[in-house]
Amino acid sequence: MRALGWEKCDIILVSADAYIDSPFMGVAVIGRVLENEGFKVGIIAQPMDEKDISKLGEPRLFWGVSGGSVDSMVSNYTASKKFRNQDDYTPGGKNTKRPDRASIVYTNLIRRVFKNTAPIMLGGIEASLRRITHYDFWSNKLRRPLIFDAKADFILYGMSDESIVNFAKALDGDKNVNNLRGLCYISKEPNKNYLSLPSFSSCVKDYLAFMDMFDIFYQNNDPKSAKGLCQEVDGRYLIQNPPAPYLSKEAMDEVAALPFTLEAHPLDAQQGEIRALETIRFSVSTHQGCYGECNFCAISVHQGRTVRSRSEESILKEIKAFEKHPKYKGIVSDIGGPTANMYGFECSKKLKKGVCEEKACLFPFTCKMMPVSHEKQINLLRKIRSLSKVRKAFIASGVRYDLIEQDKAHGDLYLKEILNHHISGQMKVAPEHI
C-alpha cells in the first residue's frame, strides 16, 4: 500500500486459499475485475489470527470473504469424515491454514478486530451453495443459510464477475444495494413479491418440506426465468434476489484478457510449492456452465445450466501469452471446462427463455433442441496445435461420450482428434452418464 501511495483499500478480499494470480482462482478474478474498474483492492490470503486480518486496515467500501476454491469442509475432510492432511491450495501442501467453515471463522475474526466495520460480503463456492437452508454432511443436520451463522451482511452468489462491480459501484455511490441481482441479504420483513420457501424450522421438522424447498430453489437459478426467493429463518427472512445475468462472450473474453501473472504471491511462494498452481498455470478455460445436472455436482447452482463459450480469438490469444512466461515449455495442461466437450453449442430456446422446468437437456436422452456439434471444438483444437510454441495441448477435463455418440456428423472425428493429439495416456470420462 505504501508503494502504491494508498492510505486505505476500497475493498479487502479474504480467502482460505493461498493467493494465486490465475483466471482459475475466484478471488484473483474478482480482484482483477475490480482493479480494472479503478478500485483499490487488497487481498489477505489464509489469515490465521487478528494480526493477519488487520494487516491492511479496514476497507473503505466492503470486505469480501471466501472459503476458497473448494468448500472448506470438503477441502478439510474425506467422505468418511477423516481429516485431510494435504491441501493443494496451501504452500507446502500441508493442511494447516484452512479453518473449518472458513467463511464463518473469517467473518467473526473481522468483527472481533474491527467494530462497526464496513459491510461484509460472502462469496465463492462455499457461500454460494450454502446460501439457503442446507443439509450439512459433517454435522448430519440441516443448517441455516450461511449468512445467518456467519453474521455477514450480504452474499453474492454464482459467478459474480459482473455483479461484484455493480455492488461496489452502488456502495461507492451511496446507493441501496438490496435490489441488485445475484444478492442475498437478511430482512426483518418478507418480500411479498418473491416466492416463499418453506421456513427453516419447517424444513428441520419435515424432510418433505425440505425437499419442496430445494425443488423451488433449484428451479429458480436461471437468470432468464428465475424469481426472487424468501425464506423465514428464526423470525427473520433470507431474501435471495434473482440471479445475475451470465457474462456475454465479449465479457468473458475481457476477463480472460486481464493481466494475470500465473504466479503465487511472493509471500506464499516462499513458504513452499502450491500444487494447485502447477495444475492450472498453463490451463485454459474455454467455457462456463454445464447442462449435465448431476445430483452430486455444484455447477448447476453456481455456474448455471447454460453453457457460455469464449471466442476462438480469445483462447488462442491466452495460449500465445503463455510464451512470455519463463516456465512455459510448450505444454498446455488442459483445454476445457466443467465438461470438456460442451464448447461452442447450446439450445437456442434456452438462450432466449431460460432452462426448461419439466425436462433436462441430456437425461434420460438428449433433447432434440440441443444442437450437439463438436465442429467448433475440432477447429479450435486444430488451431491450437498449429501454434508454433505449442508442443502438446491436453484435454484433462472429463469427456461425455454420450454427446460424442449423439453427434453423427463430427462425433467420431472429435474422438479421433483428441485420442491422437490431446490425451496423455488415459482419457478422462465424465462419470455422470455411465
C-alpha positions in Angstrom: 0.0 0.0 0.0 2.9 2.4 0.8 4.5 1.6 -2.6 1.2 2.4 -4.4 0.6 5.5 -2.3 -2.7 4.2 -0.9 -3.9 5.3 2.5 -6.7 2.8 2.5 -8.1 -0.1 0.3 -11.5 0.4 -1.2 -12.1 -3.4 -0.9 -10.3 -6.1 1.0 -10.8 -9.7 -0.1 -10.1 -12.6 2.3 -9.6 -16.1 1.1 -8.9 -19.5 2.6 -6.5 -20.3 -0.3 -3.0 -19.0 -0.9 -3.1 -16.2 -3.4 -2.6 -17.5 -7.0 -3.0 -14.8 -9.7 -4.8 -17.0 -12.2 -8.1 -16.9 -14.1 -9.0 -20.2 -12.4 -9.0 -18.7 -8.9 -12.2 -16.9 -8.0 -10.6 -14.3 -5.6 -7.9 -13.4 -8.2 -10.6 -12.9 -10.9 -12.7 -10.7 -8.6 -9.7 -8.7 -7.6 -8.6 -8.2 -11.2 -12.1 -7.3 -12.3 -12.5 -4.7 -9.5 -9.0 -3.3 -10.2 -9.8 -2.9 -13.8 -12.8 -0.8 -12.8 -10.5 1.6 -10.8 -11.0 0.2 -7.3 -8.1 -0.2 -4.8 -8.2 -3.9 -3.9 -6.3 -5.6 -1.1 -6.2 -9.4 -0.6 -5.5 -11.3 2.6 -4.7 -15.0 2.0 -5.3 -17.6 4.7 -5.3 -15.3 7.8 -4.5 -17.1 11.0 -5.1 -14.5 13.7 -6.1 -10.9 14.5 -2.7 -9.7 13.3 -3.1 -11.2 9.9 -6.7 -9.9 9.4 -5.7 -6.3 10.4 -2.5 -6.0 8.3 -4.3 -3.9 5.6 -6.6 -2.0 8.0 -10.2 -1.5 7.2 -11.6 -1.1 3.7 -13.5 2.0 2.6 -16.4 0.1 0.9 -16.6 -3.6 1.9 -14.9 -6.8 2.9 -15.3 -9.8 0.5 -14.9 -13.2 2.3 -14.4 -16.5 0.5 -13.9 -20.0 1.9 -11.7 -20.7 -1.1 -11.9 -22.5 -4.4 -13.4 -25.6 -2.6 -15.9 -25.6 0.3 -13.7 -25.6 3.4 -15.3 -28.7 4.9 -14.9 -30.6 1.6 -11.3 -29.5 1.5 -10.6 -30.5 5.1 -12.4 -33.8 5.3 -12.9 -37.0 3.3 -16.2 -38.6 2.7 -15.5 -40.9 5.7 -15.0 -37.7 7.8 -11.3 -38.2 8.2 -9.1 -35.1 8.2 -7.2 -34.4 5.0 -3.5 -33.9 5.7 -2.9 -32.5 2.3 -4.1 -29.2 0.8 -3.2 -28.3 -2.7 -4.1 -24.7 -2.2 -1.7 -24.2 0.7 2.0 -23.5 0.4 4.0 -26.7 1.2 0.9 -28.8 0.7 0.1 -29.4 4.4 -3.4 -28.7 5.5 -2.6 -26.3 8.4 -4.0 -23.0 7.3 -7.7 -23.6 6.3 -10.2 -23.5 9.2 -13.4 -25.5 9.2 -16.3 -23.3 7.9 -13.8 -20.7 6.8 -16.5 -18.1 5.9 -17.8 -18.1 9.4 -14.3 -18.0 11.0 -13.1 -15.1 8.9 -16.2 -13.0 9.3 -16.1 -13.5 13.1 -12.4 -12.6 13.0 -13.1 -9.4 11.1 -15.9 -8.4 13.6 -13.7 -9.2 16.6 -10.9 -6.8 15.4 -13.0 -4.1 13.7 -16.1 -3.0 15.5 -18.8 -1.4 13.3 -16.7 -2.0 10.2 -17.6 -1.8 6.5 -20.2 -4.4 5.2 -19.0 -8.0 4.9 -20.0 -9.8 1.8 -19.6 -13.5 1.4 -18.8 -15.1 -2.0 -17.3 -18.2 -3.6 -18.5 -21.8 -3.8 -18.9 -22.2 0.0 -21.3 -19.2 0.3 -23.0 -19.9 -3.0 -24.0 -23.4 -2.1 -24.9 -22.7 1.5 -27.0 -19.6 0.8 -30.3 -21.3 1.8 -31.2 -23.9 4.4 -29.0 -26.8 3.5 -28.0 -30.3 4.7 -24.6 -30.4 6.2 -23.0 -33.8 5.9 -20.3 -33.3 8.6 -22.8 -32.4 11.3 -25.5 -34.6 9.8 -28.2 -31.9 10.2 -29.8 -29.0 8.4 -28.1 -25.7 8.9 -29.4 -22.2 8.5 -28.4 -20.1 5.5 -24.7 -19.3 5.9 -25.3 -15.5 6.1 -27.1 -16.1 9.5 -24.4 -18.3 11.0 -21.6 -16.1 9.7 -23.3 -12.9 10.8 -22.4 -11.4 7.4 -24.3 -8.6 5.7 -24.6 -10.0 2.1 -23.9 -13.0 -0.1 -23.1 -12.6 -3.8 -23.8 -16.0 -5.3 -22.8 -17.6 -8.5 -20.2 -16.3 -11.0 -20.1 -12.8 -9.7 -17.6 -11.2 -12.1 -20.1 -8.5 -13.1 -22.4 -8.4 -10.0 -19.4 -7.6 -7.8 -18.7 -4.5 -9.9 -22.3 -3.4 -9.6 -22.2 -4.0 -5.9 -19.0 -2.0 -5.4 -20.3 0.9 -7.6 -23.6 1.0 -5.7 -21.8 1.3 -2.4 -19.4 3.8 -3.7 -22.3 6.0 -4.8 -24.2 5.5 -1.5 -27.0 3.7 -3.3 -29.2 0.9 -2.0 -27.8 -2.4 -3.0 -30.7 -4.6 -1.9 -32.2 -4.8 -5.4 -29.0 -6.0 -7.1 -29.4 -9.3 -8.9 -27.3 -12.2 -7.5 -27.5 -10.8 -4.0 -28.7 -12.4 -0.7 -29.4 -10.4 2.5 -31.3 -10.6 5.8 -34.5 -8.7 6.2 -36.9 -8.2 9.2 -39.8 -8.4 6.7 -40.6 -10.9 3.9 -40.6 -9.8 0.3 -44.2 -10.4 -0.8 -43.3 -10.2 -4.5 -40.9 -13.2 -4.1 -41.6 -16.9 -3.9 -41.9 -18.0 -0.3 -39.8 -21.1 0.6 -40.8 -23.4 3.5 -39.2 -21.9 6.6 -36.0 -23.2 8.2 -38.0 -24.6 11.2 -40.5 -26.5 9.0 -37.6 -28.0 7.0 -36.0 -29.2 10.2 -39.2 -30.8 11.3 -40.3 -32.3 8.0 -37.9 -33.7 5.3 -40.7 -33.4 2.7 -40.8 -29.6 3.4 -37.0 -29.6 2.8 -37.5 -31.4 -0.5 -40.1 -28.9 -1.6 -37.8 -26.1 -0.6 -34.9 -27.4 -2.6 -37.1 -28.0 -5.6 -38.3 -24.4 -5.7 -34.8 -23.2 -5.1 -33.3 -25.4 -7.9 -36.0 -24.3 -10.4 -35.1 -20.6 -9.8 -31.4 -20.5 -10.7 -31.6 -19.4 -14.3 -31.2 -15.6 -14.9 -33.8 -15.7 -17.8 -36.6 -17.3 -15.8 -35.8 -17.2 -12.0 -37.9 -15.4 -9.5 -36.7 -14.0 -6.2 -36.9 -16.2 -3.1 -37.8 -15.5 0.5 -37.3 -17.9 3.5 -38.2 -17.3 7.1 -35.3 -18.2 9.5 -35.9 -17.8 13.2 -38.1 -14.7 12.9 -36.1 -13.0 10.2 -36.0 -13.5 6.4 -33.4 -14.6 3.9 -34.0 -12.6 0.7 -32.5 -14.0 -2.5 -32.7 -11.8 -5.5 -32.9 -13.4 -8.9 -29.5 -14.5 -10.4 -27.3 -12.0 -12.1 -27.2 -12.3 -15.9 -24.5 -14.6 -17.4 -21.5 -12.9 -18.9 -21.6 -12.4 -22.7 -18.9 -13.9 -24.9 -17.3 -10.5 -25.1 -17.3 -10.0 -21.4 -15.8 -13.4 -20.8 -13.1 -12.6 -23.3 -12.4 -9.3 -21.4 -12.0 -11.1 -18.1 -9.6 -13.6 -19.6 -7.5 -10.8 -21.0 -6.9 -9.2 -17.6 -3.2 -9.2 -16.6 -2.9 -12.4 -14.6 0.7 -13.2 -13.7 0.1 -17.0 -13.3 2.1 -17.0 -10.2 1.6 -17.2 -6.4 2.1 -14.1 -4.3 5.8 -14.0 -3.3 4.9 -14.3 0.4 3.1 -17.6 -0.3 5.6 -18.8 -2.9 8.5 -18.6 -0.4 6.7 -20.9 2.0 6.7 -23.8 -0.4 5.2 -25.3 -3.5 1.5 -24.8 -4.2 0.4 -27.9 -6.0 -2.8 -26.3 -7.5 -0.7 -23.7 -9.3 1.2 -26.4 -11.2 -2.1 -27.8 -12.4 -3.7 -24.6 -13.6 -0.8 -22.3 -14.6 -0.9 -23.2 -18.3 -4.5 -24.4 -18.5 -7.3 -22.7 -20.4 -11.0 -22.5 -19.6 -12.9 -22.4 -22.8 -16.4 -22.2 -21.4 -18.5 -22.0 -18.2 -21.7 -23.8 -17.2 -22.9 -27.3 -17.7 -26.3 -28.8 -18.5 -25.5 -32.3 -17.2 -27.4 -31.6 -14.0 -25.6 -34.2 -11.9 -27.0 -34.7 -8.4 -23.5 -34.8 -6.9 -22.3 -31.7 -8.6 -22.4 -28.0 -7.6 -22.1 -26.5 -11.0 -25.8 -26.2 -11.7 -26.4 -23.8 -8.8 -23.1 -22.0 -9.1 -22.1 -21.6 -12.7 -25.5 -22.5 -14.1 -27.1 -24.9 -16.6 -26.4 -22.7 -19.7 -23.0 -23.1 -21.4 -21.3 -19.9 -22.4 -18.3 -20.2 -24.6 -15.3 -17.9 -25.2 -14.3 -16.8 -28.7 -11.6 -18.7 -30.5 -9.6 -15.5 -30.8 -9.5 -15.0 -27.0 -8.5 -18.6 -26.3 -5.7 -18.5 -28.9 -4.5 -15.1 -27.5 -4.3 -16.5 -24.0 -2.3 -19.5 -25.1 0.1 -17.3 -27.1 0.6 -15.2 -24.0 2.0 -18.3 -22.2 5.1 -17.9 -24.4 6.1 -14.8 -22.3 6.2 -16.9 -19.1 9.7 -18.2 -18.2 8.3 -21.5 -17.0 6.3 -22.3 -20.2 7.8 -25.3 -22.1 5.1 -25.6 -24.8 2.7 -27.8 -22.8 -0.9 -26.7 -22.3 -2.2 -28.7 -19.3 -5.9 -28.5 -20.1 -8.2 -27.1 -22.7 -11.7 -27.5 -21.2 -14.4 -26.5 -18.8 -16.8 -28.2 -16.4 -17.3 -30.8 -19.2 -14.7 -30.8 -21.9 -16.9 -31.3 -25.0 -19.7 -28.8 -24.4 -17.8 -26.0 -26.1 -19.5 -24.0 -28.8 -23.1 -25.2 -28.8 -26.2 -24.5 -26.8 -30.0 -24.7 -27.1 -31.4 -21.6 -28.8 -34.7 -21.9 -26.8 -32.7 -21.9 -23.5 -30.7 -18.9 -24.5 -33.9 -16.9 -25.1 -36.2 -18.2 -22.3 -34.0 -20.0 -19.8 -33.9 -23.7 -18.8 -37.0 -25.9 -19.1 -38.7 -26.6 -15.8 -40.0 -30.0 -16.6 -37.2 -31.7 -18.5 -33.4 -31.9 -18.6 -31.2 -31.4 -21.6 -29.5 -34.8 -21.5 -31.5 -37.1 -19.3 -32.9 -39.6 -19.9 -32.0 -38.8 -23.5 -30.5 -35.8 -25.3 -33.2 -33.2 -26.1 -33.8 -32.7 -29.8 -33.4 -28.9 -29.3 -29.8 -29.4 -28.2 -27.7 -28.9 -31.4 -24.8 -31.2 -30.4 -21.8 -30.5 -32.6 -18.1 -30.8 -31.9 -17.2 -29.0 -35.1 -16.2 -25.7 -33.4 -14.1 -27.5 -30.8 -12.3 -29.6 -33.5 -11.5 -26.4 -35.4 -10.3 -24.7 -32.2 -8.0 -27.7 -31.3 -6.5 -27.7 -34.7 -5.7 -24.0 -34.5 -4.1 -24.5 -31.1 -2.0 -27.3 -32.4 -0.9 -25.1 -35.3 0.6 -22.5 -32.9 4.4 -22.6 -33.2 5.1 -22.6 -29.5 2.7 -25.4 -28.6 4.3 -28.8 -28.3 1.3 -30.5 -26.7 -2.2 -29.4 -25.7 -4.0 -31.8 -23.4 -7.7 -32.2 -22.5 -7.7 -33.1 -18.8 -11.4 -32.3 -18.2 -13.9 -35.1 -18.4 -15.4 -36.0 -21.7 -19.1 -37.1 -22.1 -19.2 -39.8 -24.6 -23.0 -39.7 -24.9 -22.5 -36.3 -26.6 -19.9 -37.9 -28.9 -22.4 -40.6 -29.9 -25.2 -38.0 -30.4 -23.1 -36.1 -32.8 -23.4 -38.1 -36.0 -21.6 -35.6 -38.2 -18.5 -34.9 -36.1 -18.5 -37.2 -33.1 -16.2 -39.9 -34.4 -13.8 -37.3 -35.8 -13.7 -35.5 -32.5 -12.9 -38.7 -30.7 -10.1 -39.5 -33.1 -8.7 -35.9 -32.8 -8.5 -36.0 -29.0 -7.2 -39.6 -28.8 -4.5 -38.9 -31.4 -3.4 -35.4 -30.2 -4.8 -34.4 -26.8 -4.9 -37.3 -24.4 -2.0 -38.1 -22.0 -2.2 -41.8 -21.7 -5.7 -42.1 -20.4 -8.9 -40.2 -21.5 -10.9 -38.8 -18.6 -14.6 -39.7 -19.0 -17.2 -37.6 -17.2 -18.9 -40.1 -14.8 -22.5 -38.8 -14.7 -23.9 -40.7 -17.7 -22.3 -44.1 -17.1 
